[in-house]
């Protein structure tokens, strides 16, 4: 693997090792955000013709009306998870769940509703969490067979969900050690998760089981991580919503330290509204994570406003069009829809994209190699060929190359700030250049290493990870095989709320167009 472009660069700017962009203004004191106004009204939920994913709002109304209890939902989830492992092929979205734990959380939630004292809008709502976070009582394996640490303290995001009354249904499958974009995993414990839209296709990675668990209806929310598109890519391939906030917006405490300067935490959700609710509940400063401390207050002001007048949307045409034709066609339709809502399109240039892409790969590989020192030195032969090849390549990256890559990060951040976000409010792109790839039989035994496929999956994600800006991926259509197509919105640092607001407008474009996945469970059935 060569990085001659970066190695030959002479960059005068000093390196930026973490994209922690200073915020000028009042700093968040961690006060909770009231997300109840974001709960959709029952009549608006009932308006939709055809299929739509079950949302947090659906659970909210079912529980408060007494139509359903968390105990009943827990039994439905347990049945669905067990059934998903009896299918041929097995779905492998979830890798660990404890029926006693699920029932215990559901019983406590049911009792709170009986006393009319729910803890939050999330009380009784099933959620899943990627096998990269510490979650009591599950074993943290990070997608491998050789790791096995039982959590004694919840990761911050898991703790917040638990304190909000959510039912944590278990941990989700992931690409081994988070090092790929397909979800392929030949670890005998994990296996490769399947795409609910077509089980012969990949879910995307590395938060592969998170995308699959939401699309299959097991839960409306799953928590993932995104170091190189690992929330957004599986969200696209599985036809759900993926949100990566500004670097540091969501605490990474209790998450395996795999790629510490590019990794972001974020939710995969059944809707943009659910992503906004998760943002309001989970984002904010955390003393356990230094990167999260100095951030502005969380706000969702203006979320419901779909009048996009005076919102400037940047498009870099050569970049936008560098995707499969079907994807570009569908994404162009979304841009026209946003223009009809008043949004103004500005044609921009994003300089040094290839330098940024290479620098991001250098950073993430170097950090993976550092964070996986023990795995590499003691378990190299137990890792899949894709992972061992990637880590071996990372061993060849010099300190000089890593420093130069981070000098490029300084240039990329400065360029976005001074030449892009001084003209536009957001950048619009497709979310991936391809739809979910097909799983070939030999991939399941020998693994998969395909640099073109990886590049096509990651084409539009590196900017967000390397510079730390907030990004949202949203399903906007389907290809000729019925596989989901995704659209991406990227915003200024700390303007997560604007990205979500525009995402809410985009989602209205898909009203009555969402297709039911071939594997899908109705958890709210009595």
N, C-alpha and C positions, 0 to 999 in steps of 0.2 A: 504494500500500500504506500503510494508516494504522495508527498505533500510539497512538491518542488515549488509550487507557486508561493506558498507561505514561507518556505525556507529561503527563498531568494528576495523576499520583500525587505526593503529598508524603510522602517516606519519610525518617525521621530516622536510620535505621541507615546506617553508612558502607558504601561499595561493597566487594564482594568480587570481584576480577577473575579469580581462579583458585580453583576449589574444592579447594584443597590443605588437607585437614582434618588438623590436628596429631594425631599418635598418641602417646599417653602410655604409654611402656613401652620395652622394648629395641628398637633399630633393627636392621634387616637388615644383615648384613655382606656380602651377596651370595653366601653359600655356596650351592652347588647343592643341590637337593632330590632325594632318591631317589624317582623315580616308578615304578621297576620293580614295586613292590607293587601298582600300579594296573593292571598288565597282566592282562586277563581270562584265566582258565584256558581251555585248549582245549575241555574238556568243557562249560563254560558257553557257549562260543561255538557249539558244535554243537547245543545244546539247542533253539535257536530254530527254530520251524516257519515256513515261508514265507520271505519276503524280509527281509533286513536289510542295511544298508549295511556295506561292508567297513571295518574299523577298524584303528587302529595295532596292536592286539593280534593281528589276523590276520596282518599283515606280520611281526610279531615271531616268531610261531610258525612260519610258513612258512620264514623264513630260518634259524632256529636248528635246524629239523628237517632242513634240506637239501632240502625239497620244491620250493623255488624259489630263484632267486638274484636279486639286484638287477639284474644284467644283463638277465635275462629280463623282469623287471618294466619296466625302462626301455624295452625294445623294445615291450612292450604299450602303455605310455603314449604313446610316439611314434606308434604306429599309430592309437591312439584319438584323439589330438589331430588328426592329419591327417584321419582319417575324419570327425570332427565338423565339419570345414570343407568337406566334400564333400556334407553333407546339404542338403536343401532345406526350410526355410531353413538357412543356416549357423548353428551354435550360437554362435560368437563369444565363448565363455567365456574362452579364452586369446587374447591378442593378440601375445605374443612368446614364442618358445621357440627354443632352439638345440640341435639334435640332438647335435652334438659335445660340448657342455657336459654334457648329460644323460648321455650314454654315458660321459664321463670320470668324473663323480661316481659313476655306477653301478659302473664298473670298480673304482674305489678301494674302494667299499663291499664289493663281491664279494670282493676280495682280503682285506679285514679279516675277513670271515666265514670264509674259507678258513683264516686264521691263528687263528680263534677269538678275535678281538680287536675286536668291535664297539664303537663309540664310545659308544653310548647305545641306548635303546629305539627311537629314531628313525632309527637307521642303516639306510639303504636305503629309507626310507619316502618316497614322492613327496609334495611339498607345492607349493602355488602361492602367489604373493604379489601383492597388489594393485598396480596401476600407479600407486601413490602413494608407493612406497618405492624407495630406491636399491638396486638389485640388480645386481651384476656378472654378465654383461657387457651388461645390457639398458639400453635408453634410457628414461629417465623422462619420460613424456608427460602424466601426470595426466589421461588421458581426452581429450586435445585433439590436433588435427593440427598446431598451430603450435609447441608446446613440443617440445624434443628434447635432453635432457642425458644424456650417457652416464655412468653411475655409475662412479666410481673407488674408492669405499669402500662396502661393504655397509651398509645400515641395520642398527642393532643387532639387531633381531629376525631379519633375514636372516642376519647373521653367527652368531647363536646356533644357528640351524637348521643352517647349514653346518658349524659345529664339532661339532654332534651327529651328523653323518653323513647328514642328510636329503638327498634328491635334489630340488633346486629345479627344477621342470619348466618354469618360466617365469613371466611376469607376466600378471595377469588383467585383463579389461576392467573399465571403471567408468563411471559416469555422468559426463559431461563436467565436469571440475574439481570433482567431488564435490558438485554443487549441487542434486541432485534425489533423489527416492526411488523412481523407477521403474526406472532403468537405461537409459532412452531415450538414445541417443547417435547423432546424425546426422553426426558426424565421419567423413569417408570412410575414415580409417585404422582406426577402431574399429568402427563399426556398433553395432547394438543386440543385446546377448546375449539368448538365448532360454532360457525356463524348461524344464528337462528334464521336468517333469510335464505341461506342455502348451506346445509351442513357439509357440503363438499368444498366449501371455501373458507379461507382464514377469517379470523375475527379482527386481525390487526394487533399490534403490540406496542408497548409491552403490557399495558393494562387490559390484556385480552379477555380474561374472565369477567372483568368489570363491564366491558361493552356487551358481552354475551348475556350476562345476568340481567341487565336492564332491558335489552331487546327481547329476551325470552319472557319478560314479565315477572321474574322472580322478585324484583324490587324496582322502585322508581328511581333509586339513587344508588350509585356506587362510588367509592372514593378511590382515585387512582393517582399516579404520578406521571409527570411529563418532563423528561430530560431531552428528548428528541422527537416530540410528537406523541408520546406514549399515552396521553389522554385523548388527544384529538384524532389520531389515526384509527384506533379501535372504535371511537364514537362514529366516525365516518363509515367505516366498513360495516358496522352493525346498525346503522340507520338511527342513531340516537344523538343527543347533544353532548358536547365536550367543552368544558370551560377551564382554561388555565389563566389564573389571575396574574397581576403584576408580580414580579419576583419578590417573595417575602410576604405577600398578602395572606397566604395560608401557611400556618406553621408547619414546619417539617419535623418537629420534635417527635421522636419515636419512629421515624422512618429510616430504613437502612440507608446509610450514607454512600450512595452509589455514584452520583454525579453532582457534587455539591455546589457548583457555580452555574449550572444550567438547569437543574431539576426544580420543577414547580409541582405543588400539590393542587389537586382540583377534582371536581365531581364530574361523573358521567351521568346524565339524567334523561328522563323521558321527555322533558320539555325545557325550553329556555326559562320559563317561569320557575320550574323546579331548580334550575341552576342559579337563578337570582335568589331564591329562598336559601339555598345552601351558602351562597356568598354572604348573605346577611347574617346567617347563623354561625358560620364557621370561620370566616375571615377575621383578621384582627391581630393585634400584638400578642406575643407569648414570650414570657421571660425564658422559656426553655429553648427558644430559637432566636438567636441574635439578629438574624436577617429580617425578622418580622417586627422588630421593636419600633423603629421610627417610621411609622406610616400614618397617612391622614385618616380621619374618621371614615368608617364605612357608611356609604349612602346609597340609596336606591331611588333618590329623587328623580322624577321624570320618567320612571320606568314605563308607565302606561301610555306615555305620549308617543304616538306613532306618526305625528306630524314632523317630518324630517326637514322642514324648511331651515335653511342656513346651516345644515349639516353638510360638510364637504367630505366627499368620499374619494380617496385616491386610488387610481388604477394604473399600474405599470404594464402596458399592453404586452410586450414581449414575454414578460413573466406570467401574466394572467393566462395567456394562450398556450403556455408550455405544458399542456395536459391532454389527455385523450379527448377527441372531438366531442363525444357525447357530454363529457363533463363541462367543457367550455361552453357548449350550447346551453345547457341547463343553467350554468352560473350567469351567463349573459342575460337570461330571462329574469333572474333575480335582481340584477343591477337595474334593469328597466323598471321592474316593480318598485324598487326603492326610489327611483327617479319620480315615479308617479306619486309617491308619498311626499315629494318635495325635496328629496336629497339631491345635492349637486355633485356631479362627477367631475373630478379634476384629473387630468392625465399627468402623471408624475414619472420620475425616474428613480430607481433605487440602485445606487452605484455600488460596485464591488460586491455583487451578490455571490460570485464564485469564491472570492476571498473569504467572505463571511461563512459560506457553506463549509469550506475546508477548515477554517479556524474553529468552527463549532465542532466538527468531527474530531479535530485534534484535542480540543478541551474535553469532550465527553469520553473519548477513549482513554486519555491520560488519567482522568478522574476515576473511571471504571477500574482501570488497572491498579490505581492506588487503593481504592476502596475494597478491592478483591485480592489483596496481596496474599492472604492465606489460601483462598480458593485456587489461585494460580500456582503457588509453590507446593501445595499439598494435595490438590485434587484435580490437577490439569487433565489427567486421563479420564476422569469421570465426567468432565464437561462435554457438551455437544461439540462437534467440529466447528460450528459457526462461532460459538463463544470462545473456544480455545484459540481459534484463528484470530479473532478480534483482539483478545488480550495479548496474544503473542505479538501482533502488529503494534499494539500500544507500547510494548516493551522497547520498541525501536524508536519511539518518539523522544527526541532529545529535549533537555531543559530549554535550550535556545529556541527550539521550534515552539514549545509550549508558551514561552514568554512572548514570542513574536505573534502567536495566535491571539494572545490577550491584548497585545498592542492593537491588533486588528479590531478587537472588540471595542476599544476606545474609539477608533475611527468610525465604526459602524453605528455606535450609540450617538456620537456627535453628528453624523450625517443625518440620521433619522430626526434628531432634535432640531437641527439647524436648516435642513433642506427638505424635509418631508412634513413633519408635524407642525412646522410653521406655516404650511399651506393647506393641509387637510386635517380633519379630525380623526379619520380612520383610514385604514388600507383594506381593500377588498381583494380577495383571491379565491380560487378554488381551495378546498381544504387538503385534497390529495390529487395527484396527477393521474391516479388509476383507481379503479374500484377493487373490491376484495379479490385477491388472487386465488386461484384454484389450489386445493391441497392434492398433491400427487402422492400415490401410495408409498413411494420410496422416501418421501419426506418424513413419514411417521416413524421410520426405523433408522434412517441415516442423517436426518436433519436437513437443513436448507441454508445455503449461503449463496445469495444472488444480489450482487452489488447494484445492478440496474433496478431490480425490484425495490431494494432499499432506497435508492435515490429517488425513484418515482413516488414512493410513499412519503418521503421526507421533504419533497421539493419545497413545500410552502410552510414548513414548521420551524426551520432553523432560526429565522429572524426572531421569532418570539422567544425561543429558548436562550439564544446567545445574548440578546439585548435586554431581555426581561420584560417585554411589553405584554399586556393582557391580550388573550386570543380566545375566540369562541368559534367552534365548528358546529354547523347545523345541517341536518339533512334537507335537501332541496329537490330531490328527484331520484330516478332510478335508470340504470342502463338497460340495454335490450335484454339482458339476462335477469332483470329484476333486482339487481344489486344496488344498494344505496349510493347516492352521490352527495358529497358534502361541500358546503360553502363556508368560507372563513372571514371573520371580521377581526382586525387587529387595531388596537387603539394606543393612545399615549399612555405612558407610565401613570399609574394611579387613577386613570379614567375608566376603570373596570365597569362602572355603572353605565357609561355611555355605550360601551360595547354590548352590554346586556340589553340596553334599551333598543339599539338597532337590531339586535338579535330577535327581540320580541316582535319587531316589525317584520323581519324576514320570515318568522315562523307563521305569521298570518298568510303568507304566500302559499304555504303548504296545507291550508285548511281544506279538509275533505280529499287530500291527495295522498295521505299516509297509507302505505300498504301493510297489511298484517304479515309479520314474519311467519315462515312455515312452521317453526317451533315457537309456540307462545302459550303461556299459562295465564288464565284469568283468576288471579288471586282473590279478587273481590266477589267471586261467586259465592252465594250462601251455601 
